[in-house]
Amino acid sequence: MAITKGELSERCRRDTVRGQKRLYVVNEFGHAGMTRCDYSHRQGVNFPLYPADSGPCDISHMNERDEIARVKDRLRLLMDEKGIKAKPLSKKVGKGETFVRDLFEGDDVKVGNLHRLAQALDVTIADIIGGGTVPLSGRVGAGGEVLFEELAGETAPRPPGLVGKVEALEVDGSSMLPRYSSGDIVYIARTNDGVSEEDIGEFCAVRLISGETYVKQLAYGSRPGFFTLRSLNAEDIVDVELDWATPIIFVLPRAARRRLGY
């Protein structure tokens, strides 16, 4: 399976850009070449993935302000370890002497600036941004059906820049080929019940009112309130009512998973 650049859905991209002045790792640097977000490559936002060097850390409770504060704390720690103060570091980056001080006092942290600071400190962007994990809550099996089960404490790396409650599902078997391979991990972040028109055409985790859960491409049904679930390697599920649908927002390919030790 080819590993492509990271991509976010248009809705996720709009919400992220509008609502979160956050830690984007874009085309200008940091392409690890081993991860991707799922969705339209025309609206790509690229992230590298990396293992958390501080061990498992559930940051599902964190909001944007918490995350920015955490990054600032990591930057301060790295500066202490390197024995460099704010003014000399600002000059080493090639900025004005108040650059680092302004970053600590401000409410916004741009990844482009963090990348320059990482170079000046001789560390990686991952060292500054940090990471975390989320639990694996189920598997995507035959026909795209999601089987929620206890996975004995198994976890997956939290996608960079995604805060709040995020769930990870492991693809098991060939039913999702060619889009997803066995061993890939797909991520969802369900915030409400129901179905949004913005998700039509997206690959989503969906819950039928009869209780089954699938990963399918969401399409309109033949009449209002009904939907068709399009499949890759199985029969479509036609004209069903849904309890909820939530798009896949990130994919960790199995090759990247091996390299990260998950």
BAKOL-46707 format. One line per 10 residues: their letters; for each residue x, y, z of N, C-alpha, C, O. Coordinates in steps of 0.05 Angstrom, whole numbers, plus 5000, padded with zeros to 4 digits. Example, Ala and Ser with C-alpha at 12.3 -4.5 7.8 and 13.67 -1.06 7.14 Angstrom:
2
as) 5264 4886 5156 5246 4910 5156 5264 4934 5156 5285 4934 5169 | 5257 4955 5142 5273 4979 5143 5258 5001 5157 5268 5023 5161
This chain:
262
maitkgelse) 5017 4976 5000 5000 5000 5000 5017 5025 5000 5035 5027 5017 | 5014 5043 4982 5030 5067 4981 5024 5085 5004 5001 5088 5013 | 5045 5097 5015 5042 5115 5037 5043 5144 5026 5063 5152 5014 | 5022 5158 5029 5019 5184 5017 5021 5206 5037 5024 5201 5061 | 5020 5231 5027 5022 5253 5045 4996 5256 5061 4975 5246 5054 | 4998 5270 5084 4976 5272 5102 4954 5289 5091 4959 5309 5077 | 4929 5281 5097 4907 5296 5086 4884 5297 5106 4879 5277 5120 | 4872 5320 5109 4849 5323 5126 4824 5328 5110 4826 5339 5088 | 4801 5319 5120 4776 5326 5106 4773 5356 5105 4784 5370 5122 | 4757 5365 5086 4753 5394 5083 4740 5405 5109 4747 5427 5118
rcrrdtvrgq) 4720 5390 5119 4707 5400 5143 4726 5402 5167 4727 5422 5181 | 4742 5380 5170 4762 5380 5192 4782 5402 5188 4790 5415 5207 | 4790 5406 5163 4809 5427 5157 4798 5455 5164 4812 5471 5177 | 4773 5460 5156 4761 5486 5162 4758 5490 5192 4765 5512 5202 | 4748 5470 5206 4745 5472 5235 4771 5477 5249 4773 5492 5268 | 4792 5462 5239 4818 5465 5252 4830 5492 5248 4840 5505 5266 | 4829 5501 5223 4841 5527 5217 4826 5550 5230 4838 5568 5241 | 4799 5548 5230 4783 5569 5242 4784 5568 5272 4786 5589 5285 | 4782 5545 5284 4778 5543 5313 4802 5538 5329 4802 5542 5353 | 4824 5530 5317 4848 5523 5332 4873 5534 5319 4881 5524 5298
krlyvvnefg) 4885 5554 5330 4910 5564 5321 4931 5545 5332 4941 5548 5354 | 4937 5525 5316 4949 5501 5328 4975 5494 5314 4987 5510 5300 | 4984 5470 5319 5010 5461 5312 5010 5445 5286 5012 5421 5286 | 5010 5460 5264 5009 5447 5238 5037 5442 5228 5055 5459 5230 | 5041 5418 5218 5067 5412 5205 5060 5409 5175 5048 5389 5167 | 5068 5429 5159 5059 5430 5131 5081 5424 5112 5103 5415 5120 | 5076 5428 5086 5095 5419 5066 5123 5430 5068 5142 5418 5058 | 5126 5453 5082 5152 5465 5082 5173 5449 5097 5197 5453 5094 | 5164 5430 5114 5184 5414 5129 5170 5389 5140 5146 5387 5140 | 5187 5371 5151 5178 5351 5169 5163 5328 5157 5150 5313 5172
hagmtrcdys) 5163 5324 5131 5148 5301 5120 5162 5275 5128 5183 5269 5117 | 5151 5261 5146 5164 5236 5154 5161 5215 5134 5176 5195 5134 | 5143 5218 5114 5140 5198 5094 5128 5172 5103 5131 5151 5091 | 5114 5173 5126 5104 5148 5136 5077 5150 5149 5067 5131 5161 | 5063 5173 5146 5037 5175 5157 5019 5191 5138 5029 5205 5120 | 4993 5188 5142 4975 5204 5126 4949 5208 5141 4940 5191 5156 | 4937 5231 5137 4909 5235 5145 4892 5225 5122 4901 5225 5099 | 4868 5215 5128 4851 5206 5107 4835 5230 5096 4830 5249 5112 | 4828 5230 5071 4812 5250 5058 4826 5264 5035 4849 5259 5028 | 4810 5282 5023 4818 5294 4997 4846 5305 4997 4852 5323 5013
hrqgvnfply) 4863 5295 4978 4890 5305 4977 4891 5333 4967 4912 5346 4968 | 4869 5344 4957 4869 5372 4948 4869 5391 4972 4875 5414 4969 | 4862 5381 4995 4861 5397 5019 4880 5387 5040 4872 5386 5064 | 4904 5380 5032 4922 5367 5051 4934 5385 5072 4941 5408 5066 | 4937 5374 5096 4953 5386 5117 4970 5363 5127 4960 5343 5136 | 4996 5366 5125 5015 5344 5130 5026 5344 5158 5034 5365 5168 | 5026 5320 5170 5037 5317 5196 5057 5294 5196 5052 5274 5183 | 5080 5296 5210 5096 5273 5215 5085 5260 5241 5073 5273 5257 | 5089 5234 5244 5083 5220 5269 5108 5211 5282 5129 5208 5268 | 5107 5208 5308 5131 5200 5323 5122 5188 5349 5100 5194 5358
padsgpcdis) 5138 5170 5361 5131 5160 5387 5135 5181 5408 5154 5197 5406 | 5119 5181 5429 5123 5199 5451 5147 5191 5467 5149 5168 5477 | 5166 5209 5471 5191 5202 5485 5186 5201 5515 5204 5192 5530 | 5164 5211 5524 5159 5211 5553 5140 5189 5562 5131 5188 5584 | 5134 5170 5544 5116 5148 5550 5088 5155 5546 5081 5177 5538 | 5070 5136 5552 5041 5140 5547 5031 5164 5563 5038 5168 5586 | 5014 5180 5550 5002 5203 5563 4975 5208 5551 4973 5216 5527 | 4954 5205 5566 4927 5209 5556 4921 5239 5558 4917 5249 5580 | 4920 5253 5535 4915 5282 5536 4888 5288 5524 4883 5310 5514 | 4869 5269 5527 4843 5272 5515 4828 5295 5528 4809 5306 5517
hmnerdeiar) 4836 5303 5553 4822 5324 5567 4832 5352 5559 4821 5372 5568 | 4853 5353 5543 4866 5378 5537 4851 5395 5517 4840 5384 5498 | 4850 5421 5522 4839 5439 5502 4862 5454 5488 4886 5448 5494 | 4856 5472 5470 4877 5486 5455 4896 5501 5473 4921 5499 5469 | 4886 5515 5493 4903 5530 5511 4922 5511 5526 4946 5517 5530 | 4911 5489 5535 4928 5469 5549 4951 5459 5532 4974 5457 5540 | 4944 5454 5506 4964 5443 5488 4986 5463 5483 5010 5456 5483 | 4979 5488 5478 4999 5509 5473 5016 5512 5498 5041 5516 5496 | 5004 5512 5522 5019 5515 5546 5039 5491 5549 5062 5495 5558 | 5030 5468 5542 5048 5444 5544 5072 5447 5525 5095 5441 5533
vkdrlrllmd) 5067 5457 5501 5089 5461 5482 5109 5482 5493 5133 5478 5490 | 5098 5503 5504 5116 5523 5515 5133 5512 5538 5156 5518 5541 | 5120 5495 5555 5135 5483 5577 5158 5465 5566 5180 5465 5577 | 5152 5450 5545 5173 5433 5533 5196 5450 5521 5219 5442 5523 | 5188 5472 5509 5209 5490 5498 5226 5501 5520 5251 5502 5517 | 5214 5509 5542 5230 5519 5565 5249 5498 5576 5272 5503 5582 | 5239 5473 5578 5256 5451 5587 5279 5446 5569 5302 5442 5578 | 5274 5447 5543 5296 5443 5523 5317 5465 5525 5341 5461 5523 | 5307 5490 5529 5325 5513 5532 5343 5509 5556 5367 5515 5555 | 5331 5500 5578 5346 5495 5603 5367 5474 5598 5390 5476 5607
ekgikakpls) 5359 5452 5585 5377 5430 5580 5401 5439 5562 5423 5430 5565 | 5395 5457 5543 5416 5467 5525 5432 5490 5537 5452 5499 5526 | 5422 5501 5560 5436 5523 5573 5435 5549 5557 5455 5563 5556 | 5413 5555 5545 5410 5579 5529 5386 5595 5537 5365 5584 5543 | 5390 5621 5539 5368 5639 5547 5352 5649 5523 5359 5644 5500 | 5331 5663 5529 5312 5672 5508 5325 5691 5488 5321 5688 5464 | 5340 5711 5498 5351 5730 5479 5372 5718 5461 5371 5722 5437 | 5392 5702 5471 5411 5690 5453 5397 5670 5433 5405 5669 5410 | 5377 5656 5442 5363 5638 5424 5348 5653 5402 5348 5645 5379 | 5336 5676 5409 5323 5692 5389 5343 5701 5368 5336 5700 5344
kkvgkgetfv) 5367 5709 5376 5387 5717 5356 5397 5694 5340 5402 5697 5316 | 5399 5670 5352 5408 5647 5338 5388 5638 5316 5395 5628 5295 | 5362 5643 5322 5341 5637 5303 5342 5657 5280 5331 5652 5258 | 5354 5681 5284 5354 5702 5264 5331 5721 5266 5325 5735 5247 | 5319 5723 5290 5297 5741 5295 5306 5763 5314 5329 5764 5323 | 5287 5781 5320 5293 5802 5339 5297 5790 5367 5288 5768 5372 | 5310 5805 5384 5318 5795 5409 5295 5788 5428 5299 5774 5448 | 5270 5798 5422 5247 5791 5439 5230 5769 5427 5208 5763 5437 | 5240 5756 5406 5224 5736 5392 5215 5713 5411 5191 5707 5411 | 5233 5701 5426 5226 5679 5443 5208 5689 5466 5189 5676 5473
rdlfegddvk) 5215 5712 5478 5198 5723 5499 5170 5728 5490 5151 5722 5504 | 5167 5739 5465 5140 5744 5455 5125 5718 5450 5101 5717 5454 | 5139 5697 5442 5126 5671 5438 5115 5660 5464 5093 5651 5465 | 5131 5662 5485 5121 5653 5511 5098 5669 5522 5080 5658 5535 | 5097 5695 5516 5076 5712 5526 5051 5713 5509 5030 5721 5518 | 5053 5703 5484 5031 5704 5466 5012 5681 5469 5018 5662 5484 | 4990 5682 5454 4970 5661 5455 4971 5642 5431 4956 5623 5429 | 4989 5648 5412 4991 5632 5388 5019 5621 5385 5039 5634 5391 | 5021 5596 5376 5047 5583 5371 5047 5572 5343 5032 5553 5337 | 5062 5584 5325 5063 5575 5297 5085 5554 5294 5107 5557 5304
vgnlhrlaqa) 5078 5533 5280 5097 5511 5277 5121 5520 5261 5143 5509 5265 | 5118 5539 5242 5141 5549 5228 5162 5560 5247 5186 5556 5243 | 5153 5574 5267 5171 5585 5287 5183 5563 5304 5207 5564 5311 | 5167 5543 5311 5177 5521 5327 5199 5505 5311 5218 5495 5322 | 5195 5503 5285 5214 5490 5268 5241 5505 5269 5262 5492 5271 | 5240 5531 5267 5265 5547 5269 5278 5544 5296 5303 5542 5298 | 5262 5543 5317 5273 5540 5344 5285 5512 5347 5306 5509 5359 | 5273 5492 5335 5283 5465 5337 5311 5463 5323 5329 5451 5334 | 5313 5476 5300 5339 5477 5286 5360 5491 5303 5383 5481 5305 | 5353 5513 5315 5372 5528 5332 5380 5513 5356 5403 5515 5366
ldvtiadiig) 5362 5496 5367 5368 5481 5391 5380 5453 5385 5388 5439 5403 | 5382 5447 5359 5392 5421 5350 5375 5398 5361 5386 5378 5371 | 5348 5402 5359 5330 5381 5367 5310 5377 5344 5312 5391 5323 | 5291 5359 5346 5271 5355 5326 5246 5370 5334 5242 5377 5357 | 5228 5374 5314 5203 5386 5320 5187 5369 5339 5171 5379 5355 | 5190 5342 5337 5176 5324 5355 5185 5328 5384 5169 5325 5402 | 5210 5335 5388 5220 5340 5415 5205 5363 5428 5201 5364 5452 | 5197 5383 5412 5183 5406 5422 5153 5401 5425 5141 5408 5445 | 5141 5389 5404 5112 5386 5405 5104 5364 5423 5083 5366 5436 | 5120 5342 5426 5112 5320 5443 5091 5303 5431 5087 5304 5406
ggtvplsgrv) 5079 5286 5446 5059 5267 5435 5043 5254 5457 5043 5263 5480 | 5028 5234 5450 5011 5220 5469 4999 5195 5456 5006 5189 5433 | 4982 5182 5469 4969 5158 5459 4939 5159 5463 4929 5174 5480 | 4925 5142 5448 4896 5138 5452 4891 5108 5452 4907 5093 5440 | 4871 5099 5465 4866 5070 5466 4855 5060 5439 4840 5073 5426 | 4862 5035 5433 4850 5021 5411 4823 5010 5421 4823 4993 5439 | 4801 5020 5410 4775 5012 5421 4761 4991 5405 4739 4982 5413 | 4772 4982 5382 4759 4961 5367 4774 4955 5341 4795 4966 5335 | 4762 4937 5326 4774 4929 5300 4753 4930 5278 4729 4926 5283 | 4763 4937 5254 4746 4937 5230 4750 4910 5216 4771 4905 5205
gaggevlfee) 4729 4893 5217 4732 4866 5206 4719 4862 5180 4717 4881 5163 | 4709 4838 5175 4698 4830 5150 4674 4847 5143 4657 4853 5159 | 4673 4856 5117 4651 4873 5108 4652 4901 5119 4632 4916 5117 | 4674 4908 5132 4676 4935 5143 4662 4938 5170 4660 4960 5180 | 4653 4916 5182 4640 4918 5208 4660 4924 5230 4681 4912 5231 | 4653 4942 5248 4670 4949 5271 4662 4932 5295 4638 4932 5303 | 4681 4919 5306 4676 4902 5330 4690 4916 5353 4714 4916 5355 | 4674 4929 5370 4685 4942 5394 4690 4921 5415 4673 4905 5422 | 4715 4921 5425 4723 4900 5444 4746 4911 5461 4760 4929 5453 | 4749 4898 5483 4772 4904 5500 4797 4893 5488 4799 4869 5481
lagetaprpp) 4818 4910 5483 4842 4902 5470 4866 4901 5489 4888 4907 5481 | 4860 4894 5514 4882 4889 5533 4901 4912 5536 4926 4908 5536 | 4891 4937 5537 4908 4960 5541 4924 4968 5517 4942 4985 5519 | 4917 4958 5493 4931 4967 5469 4925 4996 5463 4903 5005 5466 | 4946 5010 5453 4943 5038 5447 4954 5044 5420 4967 5028 5407 | 4947 5068 5410 4958 5078 5385 4967 5107 5390 4957 5120 5408 | 4987 5116 5374 4996 5144 5378 4975 5164 5372 4960 5161 5352 | 4972 5184 5388 4953 5206 5382 4963 5222 5359 4986 5231 5359 | 4946 5227 5339 4954 5243 5316 4961 5271 5325 4947 5283 5341 | 4983 5283 5315 4991 5310 5323 4970 5330 5317 4957 5328 5296
glvgkveale) 4966 5349 5335 4947 5370 5330 4918 5363 5336 4901 5381 5334 | 4912 5338 5343 4884 5330 5349 4881 5327 5379 4894 5310 5392 | 4864 5344 5391 4858 5342 5419 4830 5333 5423 4815 5330 5403 | 4822 5329 5448 4795 5319 5453 4794 5289 5451 4815 5276 5449 | 4770 5278 5452 4766 5249 5451 4770 5239 5423 4755 5245 5405 | 4790 5222 5420 4796 5210 5394 4797 5180 5398 4809 5170 5418 | 4784 5165 5380 4784 5136 5382 4800 5124 5359 4800 5134 5337 | 4814 5102 5364 4829 5088 5344 4817 5060 5339 4810 5046 5358 | 4816 5053 5313 4805 5027 5305 4826 5013 5287 4836 5025 5269 | 4831 4988 5292 4850 4973 5276 4836 4958 5253 4816 4945 5258
vdgssmlpry) 4846 4961 5229 4835 4946 5206 4846 4918 5207 4870 4913 5209 | 4827 4898 5206 4835 4870 5208 4824 4856 5184 4800 4854 5180 | 4842 4846 5167 4834 4832 5143 4834 4849 5118 4844 4872 5119 | 4824 4838 5096 4826 4852 5070 4801 4865 5061 4799 4874 5038 | 4781 4867 5079 4755 4877 5070 4755 4906 5062 4737 4916 5048 | 4776 4922 5071 4777 4950 5065 4797 4957 5043 4800 4981 5037 | 4809 4937 5031 4827 4942 5009 4812 4953 4985 4788 4946 4982 | 4824 4971 4968 4852 4979 4969 4856 5004 4986 4879 5014 4989 | 4835 5015 4998 4839 5040 5013 4854 5036 5039 4871 5052 5046 | 4847 5015 5054 4859 5009 5080 4869 4981 5080 4855 4962 5071
ssgdivyiar) 4893 4977 5090 4905 4950 5092 4902 4939 5120 4899 4954 5139 | 4903 4912 5122 4903 4900 5148 4927 4910 5164 4949 4909 5155 | 4921 4918 5189 4942 4929 5206 4942 4960 5207 4954 4971 5225 | 4929 4973 5187 4926 5002 5189 4909 5009 5213 4893 4993 5222 | 4913 5033 5223 4897 5044 5245 4882 5068 5234 4895 5087 5224 | 4856 5069 5238 4840 5092 5230 4830 5106 5255 4824 5093 5275 | 4827 5132 5253 4819 5148 5276 4793 5163 5271 4788 5173 5249 | 4776 5163 5292 4751 5178 5290 4749 5196 5315 4762 5190 5336 | 4733 5216 5314 4728 5234 5337 4698 5242 5336 4691 5263 5326 | 4682 5225 5348 4653 5230 5348 4645 5250 5369 4652 5246 5392
tndgvseedi) 4632 5271 5361 4624 5292 5380 4594 5294 5384 4585 5307 5403 | 4578 5282 5366 4549 5284 5369 4536 5261 5353 4548 5248 5337 | 4510 5257 5359 4494 5237 5345 4484 5249 5319 4487 5273 5314 | 4471 5233 5303 4460 5242 5278 4480 5241 5255 4502 5231 5258 | 4472 5251 5232 4488 5251 5208 4489 5279 5196 4468 5292 5193 | 4513 5289 5191 4517 5315 5179 4519 5312 5148 4532 5294 5138 | 4506 5331 5134 4507 5330 5105 4536 5334 5096 4543 5325 5074 | 4553 5347 5111 4580 5352 5104 4596 5326 5102 4617 5325 5089 | 4586 5305 5114 4600 5279 5114 4592 5261 5091 4604 5239 5088 | 4572 5269 5076 4564 5252 5053 4587 5250 5033 4599 5271 5026
gefcavrlis) 4594 5226 5025 4616 5222 5007 4642 5214 5021 4661 5205 5009 | 4643 5218 5048 4666 5212 5063 4666 5183 5073 4644 5171 5075 | 4689 5171 5078 4690 5146 5092 4686 5151 5122 4701 5167 5134 | 4667 5138 5133 4659 5144 5161 4655 5118 5176 4651 5097 5165 | 4658 5121 5203 4647 5100 5221 4618 5107 5225 4611 5130 5232 | 4600 5088 5221 4571 5093 5223 4558 5073 5241 4566 5049 5241 | 4539 5081 5256 4523 5063 5273 4495 5062 5263 4481 5082 5262 | 4486 5038 5256 4458 5034 5248 4440 5035 5272 4449 5029 5294 | 4414 5042 5268 4396 5043 5291 4392 5014 5301 4382 5011 5324 | 4398 4994 5285 4396 4966 5294 4420 4958 5311 4421 4936 5322
getyvkqlay) 4441 4976 5313 4463 4971 5331 4489 4964 5318 4510 4966 5332 | 4490 4955 5293 4515 4949 5280 4531 4974 5273 4519 4995 5268 | 4557 4971 5274 4575 4994 5267 4593 4985 5244 4604 4963 5244 | 4597 5003 5225 4613 4996 5201 4631 5020 5194 4626 5043 5203 | 4652 5014 5179 4667 5035 5165 4660 5033 5136 4667 5013 5122 | 4646 5053 5125 4636 5053 5098 4637 5081 5087 4641 5101 5101 | 4634 5083 5060 4631 5109 5048 4602 5117 5049 4584 5102 5040 | 4596 5140 5061 4569 5149 5066 4557 5162 5042 4569 5179 5029 | 4532 5153 5035 4518 5164 5012 4489 5167 5019 4479 5154 5037 | 4475 5185 5004 4446 5188 5009 4431 5163 5001 4440 5148 4983
gsrpgfftlr) 4409 5157 5015 4392 5136 5007 4371 5145 4987 4373 5167 4976 | 4351 5129 4982 4331 5135 4962 4309 5154 4972 4293 5164 4957 | 4309 5159 4999 4289 5177 5010 4301 5191 5034 4320 5181 5046 | 4290 5214 5043 4301 5229 5065 4302 5212 5091 4284 5196 5097 | 4324 5215 5105 4328 5201 5130 4340 5173 5127 4346 5160 5147 | 4345 5165 5102 4357 5139 5097 4383 5143 5082 4387 5162 5067 | 4402 5124 5087 4428 5126 5075 4438 5100 5063 4429 5078 5072 | 4455 5102 5044 4468 5079 5032 4497 5079 5040 4511 5099 5039 | 4507 5055 5048 4535 5052 5058 4550 5037 5036 4546 5013 5032 | 4568 5051 5022 4582 5039 5000 4607 5025 5010 4621 5034 5028
slnaedivdv) 4612 5002 4998 4634 4984 5007 4656 4983 4986 4652 4989 4963 | 4679 4974 4995 4701 4970 4978 4703 4941 4968 4709 4936 4945 | 4698 4922 4986 4701 4894 4980 4677 4877 4990 4680 4854 4997 | 4654 4890 4991 4630 4876 5000 4606 4889 4988 4608 4910 4974 | 4583 4878 4992 4558 4889 4982 4552 4915 4996 4557 4918 5020 | 4541 4935 4981 4532 4959 4993 4508 4953 5012 4494 4934 5008 | 4506 4969 5033 4483 4968 5051 4464 4991 5043 4471 5014 5047 | 4441 4984 5033 4424 5004 5019 4401 5012 5037 4388 4996 5050 | 4396 5039 5038 4372 5050 5051 4369 5041 5080 4351 5026 5086 | 4388 5050 5096 4386 5044 5125 4385 5070 5141 4394 5091 5131
eldwatpiif) 4373 5068 5165 4373 5091 5183 4397 5089 5201 4405 5068 5210 | 4409 5112 5207 4433 5113 5223 4429 5128 5249 4414 5147 5251 | 4442 5117 5270 4442 5131 5296 4462 5154 5295 4457 5176 5304 | 4486 5148 5283 4506 5169 5280 4526 5161 5258 4528 5138 5250 | 4540 5181 5248 4562 5177 5229 4584 5197 5235 4578 5220 5241 | 4608 5188 5234 4631 5206 5240 4654 5199 5221 4661 5176 5218 | 4666 5219 5208 4686 5213 5188 4712 5204 5200 4719 5211 5222 | 4726 5187 5184 4754 5180 5191 4771 5204 5186 4771 5216 5165 | 4785 5213 5207 4801 5238 5205 4831 5233 5203 4845 5252 5197 | 4840 5209 5207 4869 5204 5205 4873 5174 5201 4857 5157 5211
vlpraarrrl) 4894 5167 5187 4902 5139 5183 4931 5135 5189 4948 5150 5180 | 4937 5115 5205 4965 5107 5210 4970 5081 5195 4961 5060 5204 | 4985 5082 5173 4990 5057 5158 5006 5037 5174 5021 5045 5193 | 5003 5012 5168 5016 4991 5183 5047 4993 5182 5060 4987 5202 | 5058 5003 5160 5087 5006 5159 5097 5027 5179 5117 5023 5192 | 5082 5049 5181 5089 5069 5201 5085 5058 5229 5101 5064 5247 | 5064 5043 5232 5059 5031 5259 5083 5014 5268 5091 5015 5291 | 5094 4998 5250 5117 4981 5257 5141 4999 5265 5154 4993 5284 | 5145 5020 5249 5168 5037 5255 5165 5052 5281 5185 5058 5294 | 5140 5057 5289 5136 5071 5314 5133 5053 5338 5132 5062 5361
gy) 5133 5027 5333 5132 5008 5355 5105 5003 5366 5102 4996 5390 | 5084 5007 5350 5057 5002 5359 5046 4978 5345 5023 4970 5349
